[in-house]
Amino acid sequence: MSGETILVAEDDQAIRTVVSRALSRHGWRVQATSVAATLWRWVAEGQGDAVVCDVMLPDENSLDLLPRIRALRPDLPVIVMSAQNTLLTAVRATERGAFEYLPKPFDIGNLVAAVQRSLARRRARPPGEPVPELDEPLPIIGRSPAMQEIYRIVARLTGTDLTVLIAGESGTGKELVARALHDFGKRRAGPFVAVNMAAIPKDLIESELFGHEKGAFTGAVARRAGRFEQAEGGTLFLDEIGDMPLEAQTRLLRVLQQGEFVPVGGTQPIRTNVRIIAASHRDLAQMVSQGLFREDLFYRLNVVPIRLPALRERIEDIPALAQHFLAKARAEGLPAKILSPGAIARLKAHSWPGNVRELENLIRRIAVLYSEETIEEGIIERELAGARGRPAEEPAAEAGEPDLARAVERFLDRFFRAYDEGAPPAAVYDRVLREVERPLIARTLQLTRGNQLKAADILGLNRNTLRKKIRELDIPILRGP
């Protein structure tokens, strides 16, 4: 490494010194400056084997310098540092040819590792031309460390067609991330088609995805294109993929493997060219172990996993999110409002079981219902209590006694909230029973090590009824020692 030189451009003297010393300790020569003009002169003279630079330099934004560096020296890797920790900064840095994007503050070890990787790959074939810059509003809000990692992943995926599986609780913004992957990606000129598996009756899922021919079933009075055809050349977002029946999973797997499908009632295969992004609030790996989700399909979808943090895991983002939703309400013609420090503190103290969607609904409701220009803590407290339909402070369940009713209420709240602005849910009764009944029986059988007689006794069921349930719910039978 002793023969390699790293060019550093950072206007903060303290950061410039720390970075320069860290790189020097690893055996590299370092040339450091505080301005973009000097950095560009060194690059134009052919100096340096890698560049480490801040985005905001006194004389020029280094993101504007990146295309010129790429054009002149496409093999010179550039690592960008920035305190402007937004998704657009990460994406634009990647679009314009940055090798790596590091949001400040960062671990110096991560910088050293990035420099090592960049030098190791320096002679590799340079990536394709950067995607043109997008002047679009910020699609995802948050500067917390958890969101910074999401931004970096999204930025790295903009030039690929890799299949992505987004995990996260309901209301965390899974569709927003899917849209960002599409809007900043290679297929952004094509359609973005979203379909919610949980909102479609089981017997209609295959027709919804793959279309049907005229006369394929009762009511099929004409040919209908499915979501795969509608998304041709673009992105198909399969939300709540964990709710897809096993039969439909088999057909989806075949499409992913062969790149073609046959409409319901058809005979001729249709080639498809779409990027698949899937999402679920359920633990698909656990569902695989329970026999509820195909293992081979899981691995086909889980090429690049992204886990979205719950809002309670990034409470530092709540003020910015709340201000963003107030601005949206104002843009829709509602009166301008501000949040008092006490109101912000109360928002940050809430657990947000409904995540960002719950926060947005709360802010929108407040903007409509209250005439006060400044929203105080009492209003937040009142609305949070009203949304729950019970007092703000609720007595805890007795020690050692699981509050099943409250858990079911929370599940139903999340379930119905997902349809506030979409299609009405289908077969709610059967789905809720399935959500409770299958894990209840499976866990009881696990407790009894597969002894169905004991399990039936614990459940209060007839043994034949239990056997029937095991078959109907396709529950794996455990064998005792």
Residue pairs with C-beta under 8 A, 6 or more apart in sequence:
1 26
1 27
1 28
1 119
2 27
2 28
2 29
4 28
4 29
4 49
4 50
4 119
5 28
5 29
5 30
5 31
5 47
5 48
5 49
6 23
6 28
6 29
6 30
6 31
6 48
6 49
6 50
6 51
6 52
6 115
7 31
7 32
7 33
7 39
7 42
7 43
7 47
7 48
7 50
7 51
7 52
7 53
8 16
8 19
8 20
8 23
8 30
8 31
8 32
8 33
8 51
8 52
8 53
9 32
9 33
9 34
9 35
9 36
9 38
9 39
9 51
9 52
9 53
9 54
9 57
9 62
10 16
10 19
10 32
10 34
10 52
10 53
10 54
10 81
11 34
11 35
11 54
11 56
11 57
11 58
12 54
13 34
15 54
15 81
15 104
16 32
16 34
18 108
19 32
19 52
19 108
19 111
20 30
20 32
22 108
22 111
22 112
23 30
23 52
23 111
23 112
23 115
24 30
26 112
26 115
26 116
28 115
31 42
31 47
31 48
33 39
33 42
34 57
34 58
35 57
35 58
35 59
36 53
36 57
36 58
36 59
36 60
36 62
36 65
37 59
37 60
39 51
39 53
39 57
39 62
39 65
40 65
40 68
40 69
42 48
43 51
43 69
43 72
43 73
43 76
44 72
46 73
48 76
49 76
49 119
49 122
50 76
50 77
50 78
50 79
50 99
50 115
50 118
50 119
50 122
51 69
51 76
51 77
51 78
51 79
52 78
52 79
52 81
52 111
52 115
53 62
53 65
53 78
53 79
53 80
53 81
54 62
54 80
54 81
54 82
55 61
55 62
55 63
55 80
55 81
55 82
55 83
55 84
55 89
55 93
56 62
56 82
56 83
56 84
62 80
63 80
63 89
63 92
63 93
63 96
66 78
66 80
66 93
66 96
66 97
66 98
67 96
67 97
67 130
69 76
69 78
69 97
70 96
70 97
70 126
70 130
74 97
74 126
75 122
75 123
75 126
76 122
77 99
77 100
77 118
77 119
77 121
77 122
78 97
78 98
78 99
79 98
79 99
79 100
79 101
79 102
79 111
79 114
79 115
79 118
80 93
80 98
80 100
80 101
80 102
81 102
81 103
81 104
81 106
81 111
82 89
82 93
82 101
82 102
82 103
82 104
83 103
83 104
85 103
85 104
85 143
85 147
85 148
85 151
86 138
86 143
86 151
87 138
87 139
87 140
87 147
87 150
87 151
87 154
87 155
87 180
88 134
88 136
88 138
89 101
89 103
89 151
90 101
90 103
90 148
90 151
90 152
90 154
90 155
91 134
91 151
91 154
91 155
91 158
91 180
91 184
92 133
93 101
93 155
94 101
94 155
94 156
94 158
94 159
95 130
95 131
95 132
95 133
95 134
95 158
95 184
96 130
96 133
97 127
97 130
99 114
99 117
99 118
99 121
100 114
100 117
100 118
101 151
101 152
101 155
102 110
102 111
102 114
103 143
103 148
103 151
103 152
127 159
128 159
131 158
131 159
131 184
131 185
131 186
134 183
134 184
136 183
139 176
139 179
139 180
139 183
140 147
140 150
140 151
140 173
140 176
140 177
140 180
141 317
141 320
141 321
141 324
142 314
142 317
142 320
142 321
143 316
143 317
143 320
144 309
144 314
144 316
144 317
146 309
146 313
146 314
147 309
147 314
147 317
150 177
150 306
150 308
150 309
153 304
153 306
154 177
154 180
154 181
154 184
154 306
155 184
157 164
157 181
157 185
157 304
158 181
158 184
158 185
158 186
159 185
159 186
160 185
160 186
161 185
161 186
161 187
161 275
162 303
162 304
163 256
163 275
163 276
163 277
163 278
163 300
163 301
163 303
163 304
164 178
164 181
164 276
164 277
164 278
164 303
164 304
164 305
164 306
165 241
165 277
165 278
165 279
165 280
165 284
165 301
165 302
165 303
165 304
165 305
165 306
166 174
166 177
166 178
166 277
166 278
166 279
166 280
166 305
166 306
166 307
166 308
167 279
167 280
167 281
167 283
167 284
167 305
167 306
167 307
167 308
168 174
168 279
168 281
168 307
168 308
168 309
168 310
169 281
169 308
169 310
169 355
169 414
170 281
170 354
170 355
170 357
170 414
170 415
170 417
170 418
171 311
171 354
171 355
171 356
171 357
171 358
171 414
171 417
171 418
172 308
172 309
172 310
172 311
172 355
172 356
173 308
173 355
173 356
174 239
174 279
174 281
174 308
175 194
175 237
175 239
175 279
177 306
177 308
178 192
178 194
178 235
178 237
178 239
178 277
178 279
179 192
179 237
181 235
181 277
182 188
182 192
182 234
182 235
182 237
182 275
182 277
183 192
185 235
185 275
187 233
187 234
187 235
187 275
189 233
189 234
190 231
190 232
190 233
190 234
190 235
191 230
191 231
191 232
191 233
191 234
191 235
192 231
192 234
192 235
192 237
193 227
193 230
193 231
193 234
193 235
193 236
193 237
194 237
194 239
195 208
195 209
195 227
195 236
195 237
195 238
195 239
196 239
196 240
196 418
196 422
196 423
197 205
197 238
197 239
197 240
197 241
197 242
197 243
197 244
198 239
198 240
198 243
198 418
198 425
198 431
199 419
199 422
199 423
199 424
199 425
199 426
200 208
200 426
201 426
201 427
202 245
202 248
202 427
205 244
205 245
205 248
206 247
206 248
206 251
206 264
207 216
207 217
207 220
207 224
207 226
207 264
208 226
208 227
209 226
209 227
209 228
209 248
209 251
209 252
209 261
210 226
210 228
210 251
210 255
210 261
210 262
210 263
210 264
211 223
211 224
211 225
211 226
211 228
211 229
211 263
211 264
212 220
212 223
212 224
212 226
212 263
212 264
212 265
212 266
213 220
213 223
213 263
213 264
213 265
213 266
214 220
214 221
214 222
214 223
214 265
215 265
216 263
216 264
216 265
216 266
217 264
217 265
220 264
220 265
223 263
226 261
226 263
227 236
228 236
228 255
228 261
228 270
228 272
228 274
229 270
229 272
231 274
232 272
232 273
232 274
233 273
233 274
234 274
234 275
235 274
235 275
235 276
235 277
236 274
236 275
236 276
236 277
237 277
237 278
237 279
238 244
238 252
238 276
238 277
238 278
238 279
239 278
239 279
239 280
240 279
240 280
240 281
240 282
240 418
241 278
241 279
241 280
241 284
241 301
242 280
242 281
242 282
242 284
242 287
242 292
242 293
243 280
243 282
243 431
244 252
246 292
246 293
246 294
246 474
249 293
249 294
249 297
250 294
251 261
252 297
253 294
253 296
253 297
253 300
254 261
255 261
255 272
256 276
256 297
256 300
256 301
257 300
259 271
259 272
259 273
260 269
260 270
260 271
260 272
261 269
261 270
261 272
262 268
262 269
262 270
263 270
276 301
278 301
281 414
284 293
284 298
284 301
284 302
285 298
287 293
288 294
288 295
288 298
290 438
290 439
290 442
290 475
290 476
291 474
291 475
291 476
292 438
292 474
310 352
310 355
311 317
311 318
311 321
311 352
311 355
311 356
311 358
311 359
312 351
312 352
315 348
318 344
318 347
318 348
318 359
319 339
319 344
319 347
319 348
321 356
321 359
321 360
322 339
322 344
322 347
322 359
322 363
323 339
325 359
325 360
325 363
325 364
326 336
326 337
326 338
326 339
326 363
326 367
329 337
329 363
329 364
329 367
329 368
330 336
330 337
330 367
334 367
334 368
335 367
335 371
335 373
336 373
337 366
337 367
337 370
337 372
337 373
337 374
337 375
338 373
338 374
338 375
339 347
339 374
339 375
340 374
340 375
340 376
340 377
342 376
342 377
343 375
343 376
343 377
343 379
343 380
345 377
346 377
346 380
346 381
346 384
347 359
347 380
350 384
352 358
352 359
353 410
353 413
353 414
354 361
354 413
354 414
354 417
357 417
358 387
358 417
361 387
361 417
361 420
362 380
362 383
362 384
362 387
365 383
366 375
366 379
366 380
366 383
370 379
372 379
381 392
384 392
385 391
385 392
388 394
397 403
397 406
408 432
408 436
411 432
411 435
412 432
415 425
415 428
415 432
416 425
418 425
419 425
425 431
434 473
437 469
437 473
438 473
438 475
440 459
441 455
441 459
441 466
441 469
441 470
441 473
441 475
442 475
442 476
444 455
444 458
444 459
445 451
445 452
445 455
445 470
445 475
445 477
445 478
446 478
447 455
447 458
448 454
448 455
448 458
449 478
449 479
449 480
449 481
450 477
450 478
450 479
450 480
451 480
452 463
452 466
452 467
452 470
453 463
455 466
456 462
456 463
456 465
456 466
459 466
461 469
469 475
470 477
